[in-house]
Amino acid sequence: MNFPKKLYKKLTNREQSNSLRKLNSQSELIDFSSNDYLGFSKSETIFQKAHQYLINNKIHQNGSTGSRLLSGNHKLYEEVENTLCKFHNSEAATIFNSGYDANIGFFSSVPQRGDTIIYDEFIHASIRDGIKMSNAKSYKFKHNDLGVLEELLKRLSHTEFISESHKKEQDEMLKQVQHDGDIYVVTESVFSMDGDSPDLVSLLEICKKYNTYLIIDEAHALGVFGKNGCGLIQELGLENEIFARIITFGKGLGCHGAAILGSKELKSYLVNFARSFIYTTALPPHSLATIKIAYEYLISSSGVEKSQKLKENIQYFNQQLKTFPFGEMSEGQRGKPIFIPSNSAIHCCIISGNENVKKAAQFVQEKGFDVKPILSPTVPEGQERLRFCLHSYNSQEEISKVLKLLATFVLN
């Protein structure tokens, strides 16, 4: 059967740019690549307790049988959503099948025609896809630059013209902004490809000043920040002032699914208008039981111990960086590997060029460490990087060794 020429050309272009993606089997290398920050995905305790919970409650079904609005809204949903509300200090919680589903469901349905979405330029692809499906206008702002964000909000509010200092950064787009509806501002508490965070306190103050609705994606903060891993928003005590929080369970909690936290009105709206919620088969009971048990384990003594170990590993990683010949973002040196400052479980070393970063990854992998290269176009060209994900089960010896290997590669 013939393959469409346009599609073949796109594959060929990926091959020529050394950026063609391929599926690989799971490796037995030392894990510095997965999002399983606390090791919950491999926990036999969570696995066995989730299974026993289903048996004890006489839940003997493999699938959910339909969407939540038809036959799939089994009793575990209400129980788990209540758990989420209590744990995350939220009025309501709406479980989606994945973080991707949650983001496209929210952004394709909540912002209306005449509204405006303002998003960080490094926001996750799932949010971008949701925004594309929306009838609202959208504008991006420079990564974590609250000055540029406020300039844009001023223009949207018709309060003053843009200052000369930011015209080039936002180019002609800002001059053409017209706005009549609500404004939604969206960012991440921890960025998946950088590991950094915005100044969330200042961001909230700006959003309140201009009467906007703030949405925070907490995918990479859950299990890592805050008391019992509740997330960065709760660590800062901001949860009651955020319009919506998106949390996912496939990272720090090691299971599957996601939820949007917010008001009861927001939940009712999502149930009625979020198409990725309405038109999909619900999660099976076992997935929900695993979420419930993972949250219980998170606050147990074992969970607290794992969380503390992760924090220690993050601190140790940053300490070790100071002893190796890597540049810093402030130096602005071209060609020298640069680690993006991060206090999260994600640490990225910029090594420009797909070929260069793939060679660095291969060198480290051949020595037994699973560190993945992040290529353009996933990140901007020239910003290719090695992405190190830290876990509670990594040892300090492993951290030191993998950084020594990278330093060896750089010096050679």
C-alpha positions in Angstrom: 0.0 0.0 0.0 1.3 3.5 -0.9 2.1 5.9 1.9 1.2 9.6 1.5 4.1 11.6 0.1 3.6 14.5 2.4 3.8 12.2 5.4 6.8 10.4 4.0 8.6 13.7 3.5 7.9 14.7 7.2 9.5 11.4 8.4 12.4 11.9 6.1 13.0 15.4 7.4 13.0 14.0 11.0 15.6 11.5 10.0 17.8 14.1 8.3 17.6 16.3 11.4 18.5 13.4 13.6 15.3 13.8 15.6 13.2 10.8 14.5 11.5 9.3 17.5 11.4 5.5 18.1 9.9 3.3 20.7 12.4 1.5 22.9 12.0 -1.3 25.4 12.4 -0.6 29.1 16.0 -0.9 30.1 17.7 -2.4 33.2 19.9 0.6 33.5 20.1 2.7 36.6 17.0 5.0 36.4 17.6 8.6 35.9 14.9 9.1 33.3 11.5 8.0 34.6 8.9 10.3 36.4 8.5 7.7 39.1 10.0 10.1 41.7 9.1 8.1 44.8 9.3 4.6 43.3 5.6 4.1 43.9 5.1 2.4 40.5 7.3 -0.5 41.7 5.8 -0.7 45.2 4.6 -4.2 46.0 2.9 -2.8 49.1 0.7 -0.4 47.0 0.0 -3.2 44.4 -1.1 -5.7 47.1 -3.1 -3.2 49.1 -5.0 -2.0 46.0 -5.8 -5.6 45.1 -6.9 -6.4 48.6 -9.1 -3.3 48.8 -11.0 -4.4 45.7 -11.5 -7.9 47.1 -12.6 -6.5 50.5 -15.1 -4.3 48.8 -16.3 -7.1 46.5 -15.3 -5.2 43.4 -14.7 -7.9 40.9 -14.6 -6.2 37.5 -11.8 -5.6 35.0 -13.3 -2.6 33.1 -15.6 0.3 33.9 -18.1 -0.7 31.1 -18.7 2.9 29.8 -18.2 6.6 30.3 -18.9 8.2 33.6 -22.1 9.7 32.4 -23.4 6.3 31.3 -22.4 3.2 33.3 -18.8 3.8 34.3 -19.2 6.1 37.4 -18.7 3.3 39.9 -18.7 4.0 43.6 -14.9 4.3 43.9 -15.0 7.6 41.9 -16.8 9.5 44.6 -14.6 8.0 47.3 -11.3 8.8 45.6 -12.5 12.3 44.6 -13.4 12.9 48.2 -9.9 11.8 49.2 -8.4 14.3 46.7 -10.5 17.1 48.1 -9.5 16.5 51.7 -5.8 15.9 50.8 -5.5 18.9 48.5 -7.8 21.3 50.4 -10.1 21.7 47.4 -13.9 22.2 47.2 -14.2 19.7 44.4 -12.2 17.3 42.3 -12.9 15.8 38.8 -10.9 12.8 37.8 -9.9 12.4 34.1 -8.2 9.4 32.4 -4.9 11.2 32.0 -3.1 14.6 32.4 -3.5 15.0 28.6 -7.2 14.4 28.8 -7.5 16.8 31.7 -5.7 19.6 29.9 -7.4 19.3 26.6 -10.8 18.9 28.3 -10.3 22.1 30.4 -8.8 24.4 27.8 -11.0 23.4 25.0 -14.2 24.0 27.0 -13.7 26.6 29.8 -12.3 29.7 28.0 -15.1 31.0 25.7 -15.2 33.0 22.5 -14.1 36.5 23.3 -12.0 35.3 26.2 -8.2 35.3 26.3 -5.7 32.7 27.4 -2.2 33.8 28.3 0.4 31.0 28.7 4.1 30.5 29.4 6.0 29.8 26.2 7.3 26.5 27.7 3.9 25.2 28.7 3.2 21.5 28.2 2.1 20.2 24.8 -1.2 19.0 26.2 -2.2 22.5 27.3 -1.1 23.9 23.9 -3.4 21.3 22.2 -6.3 22.2 24.4 -5.8 25.9 23.7 -5.8 25.2 19.9 -9.2 23.5 20.4 -10.6 26.6 22.2 -12.5 29.5 20.7 -10.6 31.9 22.9 -7.7 34.0 21.7 -4.3 33.1 23.1 -0.9 34.7 23.6 2.3 33.4 25.1 4.8 35.2 27.3 8.5 34.7 27.8 9.3 31.8 30.1 8.8 32.8 33.8 9.1 36.5 32.9 6.4 38.1 35.0 7.4 41.5 33.7 6.4 40.6 30.2 3.2 38.9 31.5 2.2 42.1 33.3 2.9 44.2 30.2 0.5 42.0 28.3 -2.1 42.1 31.0 -1.9 45.9 31.0 -2.5 46.0 27.3 -5.4 43.6 27.6 -6.9 45.8 30.3 -6.4 48.9 28.1 -4.6 50.6 31.0 -1.5 51.7 29.2 0.8 51.1 26.3 3.6 48.6 26.3 7.0 49.9 27.5 9.8 50.1 25.0 11.9 47.5 27.0 9.5 44.7 26.2 8.4 45.5 22.7 11.0 43.3 21.0 10.3 40.4 23.3 6.6 40.3 22.5 7.0 41.8 19.0 4.1 43.3 17.1 1.6 40.8 18.7 1.1 42.9 21.8 0.2 46.0 19.8 -2.7 44.2 18.2 -4.3 42.7 21.3 -8.1 43.4 21.7 -10.0 42.0 24.7 -13.5 42.0 25.8 -14.0 38.8 27.9 -12.4 36.9 30.7 -8.6 36.3 31.0 -7.1 33.0 31.9 -3.4 32.7 32.8 -1.8 29.3 32.8 1.6 28.1 33.9 3.2 25.1 35.6 4.5 24.9 39.1 7.4 22.8 37.9 8.3 22.7 34.2 8.8 19.3 32.8 11.6 20.2 30.4 13.5 22.6 32.6 12.7 21.6 36.2 12.3 25.2 37.2 9.4 27.1 38.7 7.9 30.6 38.4 7.5 33.0 41.3 4.1 31.7 42.1 3.4 34.3 44.9 4.2 37.2 42.6 2.3 35.6 39.7 -0.8 35.3 41.8 -0.6 38.9 42.9 -0.4 40.0 39.3 -3.3 37.9 38.3 -5.4 39.3 41.2 -4.4 42.8 40.2 -5.8 42.3 36.7 -8.8 40.2 37.7 -7.7 37.1 35.8 -8.3 33.4 36.4 -5.1 31.5 37.2 -4.6 27.8 36.3 -1.6 25.9 37.5 -0.4 22.5 36.2 1.1 20.6 39.2 2.0 17.4 37.4 5.7 17.4 38.4 5.1 18.9 41.9 2.8 16.3 43.4 4.8 13.9 45.6 7.8 16.2 45.5 6.9 19.5 47.2 4.8 20.3 50.2 3.7 18.4 53.3 3.3 14.8 52.4 4.0 15.7 48.8 0.8 17.8 48.4 2.4 20.1 45.8 4.0 23.5 45.5 0.7 25.5 45.5 -0.2 24.1 48.9 3.3 24.4 50.2 2.9 28.2 49.6 -0.6 28.2 51.0 -2.1 29.5 47.7 -4.7 26.7 47.0 -7.8 28.8 47.9 -6.9 31.5 45.4 -6.2 29.4 42.3 -9.1 28.9 39.9 -7.9 25.4 38.9 -5.1 23.0 39.6 -4.3 20.1 37.4 -2.7 17.2 39.1 -1.6 13.9 37.6 -1.0 10.5 39.1 1.4 9.0 36.6 4.5 10.7 38.0 5.0 11.1 41.8 2.2 8.7 42.6 3.3 6.0 40.1 -0.2 5.1 38.9 -2.5 6.5 36.2 -5.0 9.2 35.8 -5.4 12.9 36.6 -7.7 15.4 38.3 -8.8 19.0 38.1 -9.2 20.7 41.5 -11.4 23.7 41.9 -14.9 24.8 42.8 -18.1 22.7 42.7 -19.3 25.0 39.8 -16.1 24.2 37.8 -16.7 20.5 38.4 -20.3 20.7 37.2 -19.2 22.7 34.1 -16.5 20.1 33.2 -18.9 17.2 33.6 -21.3 19.0 31.2 -18.9 20.4 28.6 -15.4 18.8 28.7 -15.5 16.5 25.8 -12.5 14.4 26.9 -14.4 13.7 30.1 -17.8 13.0 28.5 -16.8 10.9 25.5 -14.4 8.4 26.9 -14.6 5.1 28.8 -14.0 5.7 32.5 -11.0 4.4 34.4 -11.4 0.8 35.6 -11.8 0.2 39.4 -8.3 -1.1 39.8 -6.9 2.3 38.6 -8.9 4.2 41.1 -8.1 1.8 43.9 -4.4 2.3 43.1 -4.8 6.1 43.3 -6.5 5.8 46.7 -3.9 3.5 48.2 -1.0 5.6 46.7 -2.4 8.6 48.6 -2.6 6.6 51.8 0.9 5.4 51.3 2.1 9.0 50.6 1.2 10.0 54.2 2.4 6.8 55.8 5.8 6.6 57.6 7.2 4.8 54.6 5.9 7.4 52.2 7.3 10.3 54.3 10.7 8.5 54.4 10.8 8.2 50.6 9.8 11.8 50.2 12.6 12.9 52.6 15.1 10.8 50.7 14.1 12.4 47.4 14.6 15.8 48.9 18.0 14.8 50.2 18.9 13.5 46.7 17.9 16.8 45.1 20.0 18.7 47.5 22.9 16.4 47.0 22.7 16.6 43.2 22.8 20.4 43.4 25.8 20.3 45.7 27.6 17.9 43.4 27.1 20.2 40.4 29.3 22.8 42.0 32.3 20.4 41.8 32.0 19.7 38.1 33.0 21.8 35.0 29.5 22.8 33.9 28.4 26.3 33.1 25.6 28.3 34.7 22.7 30.0 33.0 24.0 33.4 34.0 27.3 32.9 32.2 25.7 32.8 28.8 28.6 30.7 27.4 28.0 29.1 24.0 29.0 25.5 23.6 29.6 24.8 27.3 27.1 22.4 28.9 24.8 24.4 31.1 22.6 23.0 33.9 19.3 24.9 34.4 18.9 25.9 38.1 16.3 23.6 39.7 15.1 22.6 43.2 12.8 20.0 41.8 13.4 16.3 40.8 14.1 17.4 37.2 17.6 18.6 36.2 18.5 19.4 32.7 21.9 19.9 31.1 21.8 21.9 27.8 24.0 20.4 25.2 23.2 22.1 21.9 22.4 20.0 18.8 20.5 16.8 18.4 23.6 14.8 17.4 25.7 16.1 20.3 23.1 15.4 23.0 22.4 12.0 21.6 26.1 11.2 21.8 26.3 12.3 25.4 23.3 10.2 26.3 24.7 7.2 24.5 28.0 7.6 26.4 26.3 7.7 29.8 23.9 4.8 28.9 26.8 2.6 27.8 28.1 3.0 31.3 24.9 1.8 32.9 22.8 4.9 33.5 19.5 5.6 31.9 19.6 9.3 31.1 17.5 10.5 28.1 18.3 13.1 25.5 15.5 15.7 24.8 15.7 16.7 21.2 14.4 19.5 19.1 11.6 20.0 18.1 10.4 18.9 21.6 12.6 21.8 22.9 13.7 24.8 20.8 16.6 24.2 18.5 19.8 25.0 20.3 18.3 24.1 23.6 18.6 20.3 23.3 19.4 18.7 26.7 20.1 15.7 28.8 17.2 15.3 31.3 18.1 13.9 34.7 15.1 12.7 36.8 16.0 12.1 40.5 14.2 9.5 42.6 14.0 8.4 46.2 15.7 5.1 45.3 18.8 6.7 43.6 21.9 6.5 45.8 24.3 9.3 46.4 27.0 7.1 44.9 24.9 6.8 41.7 24.4 10.5 41.5 28.1 11.3 41.9 29.0 8.6 39.3 26.6 9.7 36.6 27.8 13.4 36.9 31.4 12.3 36.7 30.6 10.4 33.5 29.0 13.4 32.0 32.0 15.6 33.0 34.3 13.0 31.4 32.3 13.2 28.2 32.4 17.0 28.3 36.2 17.2 28.9 36.9 14.8 26.1 
